[in-house]
Amino acid sequence: MSLDLDASYLQKRPANFRPLTPLNFLLRAADVFPDRVAVIHGEQRFTWREHAQRCKQLASALMHSGVRSGETVAILAPNTPAVLEAHFGVPMAGAILNTLNIRLDAAAIAFILDHCEARVFLVDKQLSEVAKAALEIAQVKPLVVDIEDPLAEGGERIGTLTYEELLRKGHAEEPTYWPEDEFEVISLNYTSGTTGNPKGVLYHHRGVYLTCLSQLLHHRMDSNSIYLWTLPMFHCNGWCFSWAVAAVGGTHVCQRKVIAEDIFNAIEEHGVTHLCGAPTVLGMLIDGAARTGLKLTRPVAVMTAGAAPPAAILRDTEALGFTVRHVYGATELHSVTTLCDWHREWDDLPPEERSHMMARQGVRTVVTDAMIVADPVTLDPVPHNGAVMGEILYRSNTGMKGYLKNPQATEEAFAGGWYRTGDLAVVHEDGYVEIKDRSKDIIISGGENISSIEVEDVLFQHPSVSYAAVVAMKDDRWGETPCAFIELKPGPANQVTQEEVIEFCRAHLAKFKVPRRIIFGPIERTATGKVQKFRLRKLVEQVA
Amino acid sequence: MSLDLDASYLQKRPANFRPLTPLNFLLRAADVFPDRVAVIHGEQRFTWREHAQRCKQLASALMHSGVRSGETVAILAPNTPAVLEAHFGVPMAGAILNTLNIRLDAAAIAFILDHCEARVFLVDKQLSEVAKAALEIAQVKPLVVDIEDPLAEGGERIGTLTYEELLRKGHAEEPTYWPEDEFEVISLNYTSGTTGNPKGVLYHHRGVYLTCLSQLLHHRMDSNSIYLWTLPMFHCNGWCFSWAVAAVGGTHVCQRKVIAEDIFNAIEEHGVTHLCGAPTVLGMLIDGAARTGLKLTRPVAVMTAGAAPPAAILRDTEALGFTVRHVYGATELHSVTTLCDWHREWDDLPPEERSHMMARQGVRTVVTDAMIVADPVTLDPVPHNGAVMGEILYRSNTGMKGYLKNPQATEEAFAGGWYRTGDLAVVHEDGYVEIKDRSKDIIISGGENISSIEVEDVLFQHPSVSYAAVVAMKDDRWGETPCAFIELKPGPANQVTQEEVIEFCRAHLAKFKVPRRIIFGPIERTATGKVQKFRLRKLVEQVA
């Protein structure tokens, strides 16, 4: 006798094994909630039927424009409907979506366009200047498309056609691309990482699909959820909410700028229920509320991550009426893989203790298989005592495929069979993780990563600089900003001022990467010539 | 230039590609909510730490008892902690869980034990009589284990050891089995189907995992959810809630019997937030409330399926304070794949219209790729006009692997590349599906399938019966019960009464399968000798 479970008739077949893909979320939303508003942007409204129609038109138009499966479509735009449409339309053409950080300078944009071999470049008109400059530097010659957003301010046309003209070339009824394997690439997100050149993180349909379900479940979203875009859509595809909102048939509310008044107004006008943001956004809400007297009339859930949020910020945000959910993840993990899953028993703690509980990064999400904090060398997990530090490591279906064209960095990222975050944390007795020291050299400013090495590279280019080291400096507005330590070359000709160095950086770096403070003097190094940055950070704390 | 997306370093690796399995939910619940109550049963309480511990002990004990990967462990028990433990403990031993319908007769149980080649048979003491009778008939000689539930009434020990003795043979710290492929079998659920012998539906880890996430998302469950077991755990593994509750770290409340008073008491005592049940259960709640005056003090979500619920029942259930969610699916689809996803606009409809909206089966769940209603022969989808009927077909990751040892029935079930439900429905203009006629011959009584052919087979065995046909008859309590049409053999010796026929059936069938009504007389057949059951159903309606 035998159960013969390996018999051929029990193998996978198209009726019981389908690629997991977020593309299905859009089709379902259009079927189930066709007349519900999917996207709100200023005076614009798109229902799910219209949104799906436009996404399919975009897919068709891209295919008619010669975009082939596995090629890249880049987009440089603030949080607008076109970016949401690209999240479905680009993969529905079989192409890879690359959403660019709108704060990047021309050189960085050019590097990325070349690196991903962009075939099409969609540009919000307001960002035409930097895009034009990037295109002049870049080797690739993508089809350039101007997004004429009605709320864009200034800018000029630099493209071959407008976004609406592109859409009109497409036909919504044409068949679109569908992944054959759920591990196929869906999008590409560049992270500055710890080295100078940005690395292209490859997302897959499976990882996005599971992250979407996890985000919706942990953040308790449903078809009545109204999601406000205070998180950049270019940041890990908006923590996958660009796709996830479709899965429940909720509503997107776009915002080009993140301003406290606009946020409170949108909450009031559209009945916003959920939003995400770096602690910087929380700080802005706290300041804005104090300044304007604006208040919430009903609770709004805020997911925050991107830097360890000070407990005081969490406390003050909750005092405004927001329900704070603290999450953690990485670009390489399709965004959120950890959250401070709340115990109702903590509700009764005094506010300070409650905020400290909430400031911990917490535990793995439901779709994350394994998260450990371990010795980076031996991979032995640290004891759960709140004291011994280790590196946060993951094994998860939300792990990236790898870095585009970068096998070495990919192998390093997965060294030892785990995704290495580079973040150091302790594990408390209750199993909740708390980050104690972020990866050595990353500076997180307004939720965006700044590689200290990239800034150092620029400083080293200054003719008077002999040595430079950049570390994070606390900043009330941005969370962190770069602070540079500089050793000058000897001689009176090299006596430059802080202003001159900052001016030099401005010419070579995106504005947000420019150091706010320069400290001149000798930089202590180890016997092997390495700078110990934790010492420099202590120095910064002392002088700040 | 090329992106080289097929490069070896971008392939799946253990750090970014893990088998989707509900087993992970248990480990996470034990890590995140170790001290929260996982299971309530009478005076018993198990925390998630204890529950996980017992599941691991069970897995270890089964392996030490010689159970090998791919072998079956059967369990015959009402909704008790042991069944929940088996949902994790059995697959953690690499074995297949077979939960038996506790209303089956000895012959049916024996058939199943033999068919699945049961290695271990866990039996609730109260069900020892039928289990013992089944074991006497069965060919297989499984290890029999007595579950001595403190709330069991009567029964005797029939096994080699008790369940607690078995657990003590296991060690929670031993490594357990983990699926290598998410398409591996996790459980086996027998359905009576349309033919006489039950068919064994093979569930896979991937299908269970996705169904769990879908159930939690659509039914808005979280770590504060208290789930009451009014649905049999043996029914599609309790619509996968046996596993799903662990994914959020909620609480199970067990119930051996489904009695209105007990349900209202449990809701009050334990703060129940969610429960599931056939419309029969809703009817019981309505009657119970009318009889006892019991009321809800806060809203409770009720998921109902298993038979098209009369709109009046939905209306009356909502009037009691329950939030009704109407769902639909099949044993072959890991349970629920369709739900009447609610439009908030319908809240304002008059109660009658609102109930009619809710009585529709609705639309596919978020994890269901495709559901169509189509001509069963051409597979052309029917127009969305609320009039043309077609068969409901699915392509979904929640499709079963197939029927155990039954390639022919499996190919029939997936004929044309779709899972064929055999249920006939219309599609309304808004895309919502409504079942108009269920598959030709299945009778659904109290949420359980009864094969009319099986009942006919028994009737045909009666010495006086020359022909028999069984169809569903509406029943206020059970939804449907079997009604038998009988042609008697000629001659005075064959003049039997309704009572005598029913008595004969009782001796050969589980009680719930026994026809409640016998109609004597000639049975119209087609030229090819087939009975047109829709005509018989009309006759029953006329005489009822």
Contacts between the chains, C-beta under 8 A, distances in Angstrom:
chain1	res1	chain2	res2	distance
A	1	B	117	5.4
A	2	B	117	7.9
A	3	B	70	6.3
A	3	B	71	7.7
A	3	B	72	7.2
A	3	B	96	7.8
A	3	B	116	7.3
A	3	B	117	6.3
A	3	B	404	6.4
A	3	B	405	7.1
A	4	B	405	6.9
A	5	B	70	5.7
A	5	B	185	5.7
A	5	B	202	7.5
A	7	B	407	6.8
A	9	B	402	5.6
A	9	B	407	4.1
A	9	B	410	5.1
A	9	B	411	6.5
A	10	B	202	6.7
A	10	B	401	4.8
A	10	B	402	4.7
A	10	B	410	7.4
A	12	B	183	5.9
A	13	B	414	6.3
A	13	B	417	7.7
A	14	B	395	6.4
A	14	B	417	5.7
A	15	B	394	7.2
A	15	B	395	5.1
A	15	B	396	7.7
A	15	B	399	5.2
A	15	B	414	4.9
A	15	B	417	5.7
A	15	B	418	5.6
A	15	B	419	5.2
A	16	B	207	7.5
A	16	B	395	7.9
A	16	B	396	7.1
A	16	B	397	6.9
A	16	B	398	7.9
A	16	B	399	3.0
A	16	B	400	6.6
A	16	B	401	6.8
A	16	B	414	7.6
A	16	B	419	7.2
A	17	B	183	6.9
A	17	B	206	7.9
A	17	B	397	6.5
A	17	B	399	7.7
A	18	B	369	4.5
A	18	B	395	6.3
A	18	B	396	6.8
A	18	B	397	5.3
A	20	B	210	8.0
A	20	B	397	7.1
A	24	B	369	5.9
A	25	B	366	7.1
A	28	B	363	7.6
A	28	B	364	6.6
A	28	B	366	6.6
A	31	B	363	6.4
A	31	B	364	7.9
A	31	B	431	5.3
A	32	B	341	5.5
A	32	B	363	4.8
A	32	B	431	6.9
A	33	B	341	8.0
A	33	B	343	7.3
A	34	B	430	8.0
A	34	B	431	7.6
A	36	B	343	7.8
A	70	B	3	6.3
A	70	B	5	5.7
A	71	B	3	7.7
A	72	B	3	7.3
A	96	B	3	7.8
A	116	B	3	7.3
A	117	B	1	5.4
A	117	B	2	7.9
A	117	B	3	6.3
A	183	B	12	5.9
A	183	B	17	6.9
A	185	B	5	5.7
A	202	B	5	7.6
A	202	B	10	6.7
A	206	B	17	7.9
A	207	B	16	7.5
A	210	B	20	8.0
A	213	B	213	4.9
A	213	B	217	6.6
A	213	B	366	7.4
A	213	B	367	7.9
A	216	B	217	5.8
A	217	B	213	6.6
A	217	B	216	5.9
A	217	B	217	5.6
A	217	B	222	7.8
A	217	B	247	8.0
A	217	B	248	7.4
A	220	B	220	7.0
A	220	B	222	6.0
A	222	B	217	7.8
A	222	B	220	6.0
A	223	B	341	6.8
A	223	B	342	7.6
A	223	B	344	7.8
A	224	B	344	6.3
A	247	B	366	5.3
A	248	B	217	7.4
A	248	B	366	7.4
A	249	B	341	7.7
A	341	B	32	5.5
A	341	B	33	8.0
A	341	B	223	6.8
A	341	B	249	7.6
A	342	B	223	7.6
A	343	B	33	7.3
A	343	B	36	7.8
A	344	B	223	7.8
A	344	B	224	6.3
A	363	B	28	7.6
A	363	B	31	6.5
A	363	B	32	4.7
A	364	B	28	6.6
A	364	B	31	7.9
A	366	B	25	7.1
A	366	B	28	6.6
A	366	B	213	7.4
A	366	B	247	5.3
A	366	B	248	7.4
A	367	B	213	7.9
A	369	B	18	4.5
A	369	B	24	5.9
A	394	B	15	7.2
A	395	B	14	6.4
A	395	B	15	5.1
A	395	B	16	8.0
A	395	B	18	6.3
A	396	B	15	7.7
A	396	B	16	7.1
A	396	B	18	6.8
A	397	B	16	6.9
A	397	B	17	6.5
A	397	B	18	5.3
A	397	B	20	7.1
A	398	B	16	7.9
A	399	B	15	5.3
A	399	B	16	3.1
A	399	B	17	7.8
A	400	B	16	6.5
A	401	B	10	4.8
A	401	B	16	6.8
A	402	B	9	5.6
A	402	B	10	4.7
A	404	B	3	6.4
A	405	B	3	7.1
A	405	B	4	6.8
A	407	B	7	6.8
A	407	B	9	4.1
A	410	B	9	5.1
A	410	B	10	7.4
A	411	B	9	6.6
A	414	B	13	6.3
A	414	B	15	4.9
A	414	B	16	7.6
A	417	B	13	7.7
A	417	B	14	5.7
A	417	B	15	5.7
A	418	B	15	5.6
A	419	B	15	5.3
A	419	B	16	7.2
A	430	B	34	8.0
A	431	B	31	5.3
A	431	B	32	6.9
A	431	B	34	7.7
